[in-house]
């Protein structure tokens, strides 16, 4: 590769400021701060309150948005879990019903049906 010379511009040092000018600038800054300090402090406090209110509002809105999103995400899961729970409950009832019938123990539905038949027979006997 060919070597290229890069020309750099020489930066001139800033003009020297006299020590007296710096002293006067510092004194002027202190004087202005004393004169306008109370107004500046009031402005800063007002700006702080405005930003605090804005941040609080933003946090409340973000919280409600998060709740809505989480609720939207959890709703299908709740529905699915409920359906699976019902299916599991039916399976357990069916299994228990099979075991009880194998042991010769009547189910609640069997007892209710038998009770209705006995009631119907009792009414027939009283009617005669």
C-alpha positions as CSV (number, residue, x, y, z in Angstrom):
1,X,0.0,0.0,0.0
2,X,1.1,3.5,-0.6
3,X,1.7,5.6,2.3
4,X,-0.3,8.8,2.3
5,X,0.6,11.7,4.4
6,X,-2.3,13.1,6.3
7,X,-2.1,16.8,6.8
8,X,-3.3,17.9,10.1
9,X,-4.5,21.4,10.8
10,X,-2.8,23.0,13.7
11,X,-5.2,24.0,16.4
12,X,-4.4,27.3,17.9
13,X,-4.6,27.7,21.6
14,X,-7.5,29.8,22.8
15,X,-6.5,33.3,23.5
16,X,-5.4,33.8,27.0
17,X,-8.0,35.3,29.3
18,X,-6.8,37.6,31.9
19,X,-7.0,36.5,35.5
20,X,-8.9,39.6,36.3
21,X,-11.6,38.8,33.8
22,X,-12.1,35.3,35.3
23,X,-12.4,36.9,38.7
24,X,-15.0,39.3,37.6
25,X,-17.0,36.6,35.8
26,X,-17.0,34.5,39.0
27,X,-18.2,37.5,41.1
28,X,-20.9,38.3,38.5
29,X,-22.1,34.7,38.6
30,X,-22.4,34.7,42.4
31,X,-24.2,38.1,42.2
32,X,-26.7,36.8,39.6
33,X,-27.2,33.6,41.6
34,X,-28.0,35.6,44.7
35,X,-30.4,37.9,42.9
36,X,-32.2,35.2,40.9
37,X,-31.7,32.3,43.3
38,X,-35.1,32.4,44.9
39,X,-36.9,32.6,41.5
40,X,-34.7,29.8,40.1
41,X,-35.4,27.6,43.1
42,X,-39.1,28.2,42.7
43,X,-38.9,27.3,39.1
44,X,-36.9,24.1,39.9
45,X,-39.4,23.1,42.5
46,X,-42.3,23.7,40.2
47,X,-40.6,21.6,37.4
48,X,-39.9,18.8,39.9
49,X,-43.6,18.7,40.9
50,X,-44.7,18.7,37.3
51,X,-42.3,15.8,36.5
52,X,-43.5,13.9,39.6
53,X,-47.1,14.2,38.6
54,X,-46.3,13.1,35.1
55,X,-44.3,10.1,36.3
56,X,-47.1,9.1,38.7
57,X,-49.7,9.3,35.9
58,X,-47.4,7.3,33.6
59,X,-46.9,4.6,36.3
60,X,-50.6,4.3,37.0
61,X,-51.4,4.0,33.3
62,X,-48.6,1.4,32.8
63,X,-50.0,-0.6,35.7
64,X,-53.5,-0.7,34.3
65,X,-52.1,-1.6,30.9
66,X,-50.1,-4.5,32.4
67,X,-53.2,-5.7,34.3
68,X,-55.2,-5.7,31.2
69,X,-52.6,-7.6,29.2
70,X,-52.1,-10.2,31.9
71,X,-55.8,-10.7,32.2
72,X,-56.1,-11.1,28.5
73,X,-53.3,-13.7,28.5
74,X,-54.7,-15.6,31.5
75,X,-58.3,-15.8,30.4
76,X,-57.7,-18.6,27.7
77,X,-55.6,-20.5,30.2
78,X,-58.3,-20.3,32.9
79,X,-60.9,-21.6,30.4
80,X,-58.7,-24.5,29.3
81,X,-57.9,-25.4,32.9
82,X,-61.5,-25.3,33.8
83,X,-62.4,-27.7,30.9
84,X,-59.6,-30.0,31.9
85,X,-60.7,-30.0,35.5
86,X,-64.3,-30.8,34.6
87,X,-63.1,-33.7,32.3
88,X,-60.8,-35.0,35.1
89,X,-63.7,-34.8,37.5
90,X,-66.0,-36.7,35.2
91,X,-63.3,-39.4,34.7
92,X,-62.9,-39.8,38.5
93,X,-66.6,-40.0,39.0
94,X,-66.9,-42.6,36.2
95,X,-64.0,-44.6,37.7
96,X,-65.5,-44.5,41.2
97,X,-68.9,-45.4,39.8
98,X,-67.4,-48.4,38.1
99,X,-65.7,-49.6,41.3
100,X,-68.8,-49.1,43.4
101,X,-71.0,-51.0,41.0
102,X,-68.4,-53.8,40.8
103,X,-68.6,-54.0,44.6
104,X,-72.4,-54.0,44.5
105,X,-72.8,-50.6,46.1
106,X,-75.6,-48.5,44.5
107,X,-74.8,-45.0,43.4
108,X,-76.7,-41.9,44.4
109,X,-78.6,-41.9,41.1
110,X,-79.6,-45.6,41.7
111,X,-80.9,-44.8,45.2
112,X,-82.9,-41.8,43.9
113,X,-84.4,-43.9,41.1
114,X,-85.4,-46.6,43.5
115,X,-86.9,-44.1,45.9
116,X,-89.0,-42.7,43.1
117,X,-90.2,-46.2,42.1
118,X,-91.1,-47.0,45.8
119,X,-93.0,-43.7,46.0
120,X,-94.9,-44.5,42.8
121,X,-95.8,-48.0,44.1
122,X,-96.9,-46.5,47.5
123,X,-99.2,-44.1,45.7
124,X,-100.7,-47.0,43.6
125,X,-101.3,-49.0,46.8
126,X,-103.0,-46.1,48.5
127,X,-105.2,-45.4,45.5
128,X,-106.7,-49.0,45.7
